[in-house]
Amino acid sequence: MMRLTLESPGQLKLIEERSPDILPGTVKVRVSACGICGSDIAQWKGHRSDRYFGHEFTGIITEVGPGVKDLYEGMRVTSGMIGSCGVCWNCQNGHPNYCRNLHEILTPGGFAEETLVEHSDRFKFLTLLPSEIDDVTGTLHETISCVLRIIERAEIKPGQSVLVVGLGAIGVLAAELFRGLGAGIVVGMDLNPHRLAAAHKLKIDKVIDRSNQAWLEQIFEAVGPKGADIIIEATGSPKALGDSFQAARVGAKVIIGSVYHDLANNLDIVPIMRKELAVIGAKGSYPYVTSYGQSIATQTLLSGHFSTKEYFGVYSPQEAEQAFEDAASGRFIKPVIKFSQ
């Protein structure tokens, strides 16, 4: 099978290797497509090292290992946490997104023609992909799970104003979903010209270019002179977090839905006290399922809230270097590597 490997920071290589052997409590998936996540870019840049590479994928189950109860050969699936062990401290204290069994789930990961995926009583990372959702769009399932966590942590009330700082995949999905859930106005802000151009085609009420010196005045013109009720920081930039504090009204919520790779030594945190801001972390993915066991992220993807046709850049495995460069530059909201045609 073909597999993408990281030879060194910024250096990808497409290799041929033997398909992994099935193990108890796992299934083998023939990967159709795999999206490039911010954490994948961090690996590519050398900021982090994970056991697997690629986790936002769709595919077809080709083999089922002993102990797997609810998946079957030929089933079309998408990735994303839908079940945890329920017995570790994190699960029992309301944080299944930190389940102790989270870290050993994929071998070798979604950037390969085939991967093993754990699916057992202690952890579930696959769910049915409905026929209405194509292979590329289905790669958003795990990302939407992360966005649903942001939505839940924000506890939005009807009519509240929302500012989304950072219009990558997390940001635009959050912006469009907030709009569909009754926000009074949703404002998006970014520096990247590619993302700004794409955002103008989405269900976002106002798009602001952060490079404009009047960016803060433009926010106040849109949401009101006191500032935004809810701010989503989706860039991973300490500077952008500082911008969020400036744009927040007294008593606002600032939801951090991104990963930071730099220290925030020069960040002015006085507004947290002066404005009585609630600064709240939101970590996905989270196992959101209905009372009858269906993935809420899948249902959300089917809801019609998202302008998905504007999101994707699709690449072959041989074009992976370009795909990662475009992901890092923001050329597309969600670059996807497609393994099967």
C-alpha positions in Angstrom: 0.0 0.0 0.0 1.0 3.7 -0.4 1.7 5.7 2.7 2.8 9.3 3.4 5.7 9.6 5.8 7.5 12.5 7.4 11.2 12.2 6.7 12.0 15.5 8.5 10.2 18.8 9.1 8.7 19.9 5.8 9.8 16.8 4.0 7.1 14.2 2.9 7.8 10.9 1.2 5.3 8.6 -0.5 6.4 5.0 0.2 5.2 1.5 -0.5 4.8 -0.9 2.4 2.9 -4.0 3.5 -0.6 -3.5 4.7 -1.0 -3.7 8.5 -2.3 -7.0 10.0 -5.7 -7.0 11.6 -5.7 -7.1 15.4 -8.4 -7.8 18.0 -10.6 -4.8 18.6 -9.6 -3.1 15.4 -10.9 -2.8 11.8 -9.0 -2.2 8.6 -10.1 0.7 6.5 -9.3 1.3 2.9 -8.9 5.1 3.0 -10.9 7.1 0.4 -9.8 10.6 1.5 -8.1 12.3 4.4 -8.2 16.0 5.3 -5.2 18.0 6.5 -5.8 19.2 10.1 -3.9 21.9 11.9 -2.2 19.2 14.0 -1.0 17.5 10.9 0.6 20.8 9.8 2.2 21.1 13.2 3.7 17.6 12.7 4.8 18.6 9.2 6.6 21.7 10.6 8.2 19.7 13.4 6.2 21.3 16.2 4.9 18.0 17.5 5.3 14.2 17.1 2.4 11.8 17.1 2.3 8.0 16.7 0.0 8.3 13.7 -0.3 10.7 10.8 -3.7 11.8 9.5 -7.0 11.3 11.4 -9.7 13.1 9.4 -10.6 10.4 6.9 -13.3 8.5 5.1 -13.2 5.0 3.7 -14.6 1.5 3.5 -14.0 -1.3 6.0 -12.2 -4.2 4.4 -11.6 -6.4 7.4 -13.0 -6.7 11.0 -11.0 -8.0 13.9 -12.1 -10.2 16.8 -14.2 -8.4 19.4 -15.7 -5.7 17.1 -19.4 -5.8 17.5 -21.1 -3.0 15.5 -19.0 -2.6 12.3 -18.9 -4.9 9.3 -16.9 -5.5 6.1 -18.0 -3.2 3.3 -19.3 -0.5 5.6 -18.6 3.1 4.5 -17.3 5.1 7.4 -15.8 8.3 8.6 -13.5 9.0 11.5 -14.1 10.9 14.7 -14.6 10.0 18.3 -18.1 8.6 19.1 -17.4 6.5 22.2 -15.0 6.3 25.1 -14.3 3.8 27.8 -16.6 5.4 30.4 -14.5 4.1 33.3 -11.3 6.2 33.4 -11.2 9.3 35.7 -11.6 11.7 32.8 -14.7 9.9 31.4 -16.3 9.6 34.8 -15.8 13.3 35.5 -17.4 14.7 32.3 -14.4 14.8 30.0 -14.6 11.8 27.6 -12.6 13.9 25.1 -9.7 13.2 27.4 -10.3 9.4 27.6 -7.1 7.6 28.7 -7.5 5.3 25.7 -7.3 8.1 23.1 -3.7 7.9 21.9 -3.3 4.5 20.3 -6.1 4.4 17.9 -4.6 4.4 14.4 -1.9 2.4 12.6 -0.4 4.1 10.6 -3.1 6.8 10.2 -5.3 8.3 7.5 -2.5 9.4 5.1 -2.2 5.9 3.8 -4.2 3.6 1.5 -5.1 1.4 4.5 -5.1 1.9 8.2 -6.1 0.0 11.3 -8.6 1.7 13.6 -9.4 0.7 17.1 -13.1 0.2 17.7 -13.9 -1.6 20.9 -15.8 -1.2 24.1 -13.0 1.1 25.4 -12.9 3.4 22.5 -14.8 4.0 19.2 -13.4 6.2 16.4 -15.5 5.2 13.4 -19.1 5.8 12.4 -21.3 5.2 9.4 -21.0 7.7 6.6 -24.4 8.2 5.0 -24.7 7.9 1.3 -25.8 11.6 1.0 -22.3 12.6 2.1 -19.4 12.2 -0.4 -15.9 11.0 0.5 -14.4 14.4 0.6 -17.1 16.2 2.5 -17.2 13.3 5.0 -13.6 14.2 6.1 -15.2 17.1 8.0 -16.9 14.8 10.5 -14.1 14.9 13.1 -13.7 18.7 12.7 -17.4 19.3 13.2 -17.1 17.3 16.5 -14.5 19.8 17.6 -16.8 22.7 16.6 -19.7 21.2 18.5 -17.6 21.3 21.6 -17.0 25.0 21.0 -20.7 25.6 20.5 -21.5 23.8 23.8 -18.9 25.6 25.8 -20.1 29.0 24.4 -23.7 28.4 25.6 -25.0 30.9 23.1 -28.3 32.6 23.7 -30.6 33.7 20.9 -29.6 37.0 19.4 -26.1 37.2 20.8 -23.3 38.5 18.7 -20.4 36.2 17.8 -16.9 37.2 16.6 -14.8 34.4 15.1 -11.1 35.2 15.0 -9.4 32.9 12.4 -11.2 31.6 9.3 -9.6 28.2 8.8 -11.8 25.1 9.0 -12.6 25.3 12.7 -13.4 29.0 12.4 -15.7 28.9 9.3 -17.6 25.8 10.5 -18.2 27.5 13.8 -19.2 30.8 12.2 -21.7 29.1 9.9 -23.1 26.9 12.6 -23.5 29.8 15.1 -25.4 31.6 12.4 -27.8 28.6 12.0 -28.3 28.3 15.8 -29.7 31.8 16.3 -26.8 34.2 16.7 -27.9 37.8 16.1 -24.8 38.5 14.0 -21.7 36.5 13.2 -18.5 38.4 12.3 -15.4 36.7 10.9 -11.9 38.1 11.0 -8.6 37.0 9.5 -5.4 38.3 8.0 -5.1 35.7 5.2 -6.3 37.0 1.8 -7.2 33.5 0.6 -9.4 32.9 3.7 -10.9 36.3 3.5 -11.9 35.8 -0.1 -13.5 32.4 0.7 -15.3 33.7 3.8 -17.2 36.3 1.7 -18.9 33.4 0.0 -20.0 31.8 3.3 -22.9 32.3 5.7 -21.1 35.0 7.7 -22.7 38.4 8.2 -19.6 40.5 8.0 -15.9 39.6 7.2 -13.2 41.9 8.5 -9.6 42.1 7.3 -7.3 42.3 10.4 -4.7 44.1 8.4 -7.0 47.1 8.2 -6.0 49.6 11.0 -9.7 50.2 11.6 -10.5 46.5 12.4 -11.7 47.1 15.9 -13.9 50.0 14.9 -15.4 47.8 12.2 -16.2 45.1 14.8 -17.9 47.6 17.0 -19.9 49.0 14.1 -21.1 45.4 13.4 -21.9 44.1 16.9 -22.4 47.3 18.8 -20.2 49.8 20.7 -19.8 47.6 23.8 -18.2 44.7 21.9 -19.1 41.1 21.1 -20.9 38.7 23.4 -19.0 35.6 22.3 -15.5 35.5 20.7 -14.1 32.3 19.2 -10.3 32.3 19.0 -9.4 29.8 16.2 -6.0 30.8 15.1 -3.6 29.6 17.8 -1.9 33.0 17.8 -1.4 34.7 21.2 -1.6 38.1 19.3 -5.1 37.1 18.1 -6.1 36.2 21.6 -5.2 39.7 22.6 -7.3 41.0 19.8 -10.2 38.9 21.2 -9.9 40.6 24.6 -10.1 44.0 22.9 -13.2 43.1 21.0 -15.1 41.6 23.9 -17.8 43.4 25.8 -17.9 43.3 29.6 -18.8 39.8 30.8 -18.2 38.3 27.4 -17.0 34.7 26.8 -13.8 34.0 24.9 -13.7 30.4 23.7 -10.3 29.0 22.8 -10.7 26.3 20.2 -7.1 26.2 18.9 -3.7 24.9 19.8 -0.9 27.3 20.7 2.7 26.5 19.8 4.2 29.8 21.1 4.3 31.3 24.6 2.2 34.3 25.2 4.7 36.3 27.2 3.6 39.7 25.9 -0.1 39.1 26.1 -2.0 41.8 28.1 -4.3 39.8 30.4 -5.6 42.8 32.3 -8.9 42.8 30.3 -9.7 39.4 31.8 -10.2 41.0 35.2 -11.3 44.5 34.0 -14.0 43.1 31.8 -14.8 40.0 33.9 -14.2 37.9 30.8 -14.8 34.1 30.9 -11.9 32.5 29.0 -12.9 28.9 28.2 -11.0 26.1 26.5 -12.8 23.8 24.1 -11.0 20.6 23.1 -12.3 18.2 20.4 -13.0 15.8 19.3 -15.9 14.9 21.6 -18.1 11.9 21.5 -21.4 13.5 20.6 -24.1 10.9 19.9 -27.9 10.9 20.1 -29.8 8.9 22.6 -30.1 6.2 20.0 -26.4 6.1 19.3 -26.1 8.1 16.0 -23.3 10.6 15.5 -24.5 14.2 16.0 -21.6 15.5 13.9 -22.9 13.5 11.0 -26.4 14.9 11.5 -25.0 18.4 11.7 -23.1 17.9 8.5 -26.4 16.9 6.8 -28.2 19.9 8.3 -27.5 22.4 5.4 -25.8 24.9 7.7 -22.5 24.7 5.8 -21.3 26.0 2.4 -19.1 23.0 1.9 -18.6 23.4 -1.8 -16.4 26.4 -1.0 -14.1 24.6 1.4 -12.0 22.1 -0.4 -8.9 21.7 -2.4 -8.5 18.1 -3.5 -5.1 16.5 -4.2 -3.7 13.1 -5.1 -1.1 11.4 -2.8 1.6 12.4 -5.3 0.6 16.0 -4.8 0.9 15.8 -1.0 3.8 18.3 -0.7 1.7 20.9 -2.5 -1.4 20.0 -0.4 0.5 20.7 2.8 2.0 23.9 1.5 -1.4 25.1 0.5 -2.8 24.1 3.9 -0.1 26.1 5.7 -0.7 29.1 3.4 -4.5 29.0 3.8 -5.1 28.7 0.1 -8.1 26.4 0.8 -10.2 26.1 4.0 -9.7 22.3 4.0 -7.1 20.6 1.7 -7.9 16.9 1.3 -5.7 14.1 -0.1 -7.9 11.6 -2.0 -6.5 8.1 -2.2 -9.3 6.4 -4.2 -11.0 7.8 -7.3 
